[in-house]
């Protein structure tokens, strides 16, 4: 169920924690605790320290967020998955 009250923010991963949790620094200096969304988990998207990510935050709890997208770096080679035979 999608919620229209979410706040979309962008930040940089500061630390990787156990259980697919991350500490993410926002542009305004705040550090939030974030977990990855189901789509990122399903498609095995890897997130490492230093990656820029887009997140959704609830207006009721501004200390936690859900990572919805990992922003690609400029000039980074694109990974092409080979089909299994």
C-alpha positions as CSV (number, residue, x, y, z in Angstrom):
1,X,0.0,0.0,0.0
2,X,1.6,3.2,-1.1
3,X,1.6,6.2,1.2
4,X,1.4,9.7,-0.2
5,X,2.7,11.3,3.0
6,X,6.3,10.2,2.5
7,X,9.2,12.6,2.3
8,X,11.7,11.9,-0.5
9,X,15.3,12.6,0.4
10,X,18.8,11.8,-1.0
11,X,21.8,10.9,1.1
12,X,25.2,9.2,1.3
13,X,25.8,5.9,3.1
14,X,28.1,6.4,6.0
15,X,28.1,2.9,7.6
16,X,26.8,-0.6,6.8
17,X,25.2,-2.3,9.8
18,X,24.0,-5.9,10.2
19,X,20.6,-7.0,9.0
20,X,20.6,-4.8,5.8
21,X,20.5,-1.6,7.9
22,X,22.6,1.5,7.0
23,X,23.5,4.8,8.5
24,X,22.9,7.5,5.9
25,X,24.0,11.2,6.1
26,X,21.5,13.6,4.6
27,X,22.6,16.9,2.9
28,X,21.5,18.9,5.9
29,X,23.8,17.0,8.2
30,X,21.3,14.7,9.9
31,X,22.2,11.0,10.1
32,X,19.3,8.5,9.8
33,X,18.9,4.7,10.1
34,X,17.7,3.2,6.9
35,X,16.8,-0.3,5.6
36,X,16.5,-1.4,2.0
37,X,13.1,-1.8,0.3
38,X,11.8,-5.2,-1.0
39,X,12.5,-4.5,-4.6
40,X,16.2,-3.8,-3.9
41,X,16.3,-7.0,-1.8
42,X,14.6,-9.0,-4.5
43,X,16.9,-7.9,-7.3
44,X,20.1,-8.3,-5.1
45,X,21.1,-4.6,-5.4
46,X,24.3,-4.1,-3.4
47,X,24.8,-1.0,-1.4
48,X,28.2,-0.1,0.0
49,X,29.7,2.8,2.1
50,X,29.9,5.9,0.0
51,X,27.0,5.2,-2.3
52,X,24.4,7.9,-2.9
53,X,20.8,6.6,-2.3
54,X,17.3,7.9,-2.6
55,X,15.1,7.3,0.4
56,X,11.5,7.7,1.7
57,X,10.9,9.0,5.2
58,X,7.7,9.1,7.2
59,X,6.8,12.5,8.5
60,X,6.0,10.9,11.9
61,X,9.5,9.4,12.5
62,X,12.4,11.5,11.0
63,X,15.1,9.2,12.4
64,X,14.3,6.2,10.1
65,X,14.0,5.8,6.3
66,X,13.5,3.2,3.6
67,X,16.1,3.1,0.7
68,X,14.3,2.9,-2.6
69,X,17.0,3.6,-5.2
70,X,20.8,3.5,-5.4
71,X,22.1,6.3,-7.6
72,X,24.6,5.3,-10.2
73,X,27.9,7.0,-10.4
74,X,28.8,9.0,-13.5
75,X,31.1,7.1,-15.8
76,X,30.8,3.8,-13.9
77,X,30.6,0.7,-16.2
78,X,27.2,-0.8,-16.4
79,X,26.9,-4.4,-15.3
80,X,25.3,-6.8,-17.9
81,X,24.1,-10.1,-16.5
82,X,24.7,-13.1,-18.7
83,X,21.9,-15.5,-19.4
84,X,22.4,-19.0,-17.9
85,X,22.2,-21.9,-20.3
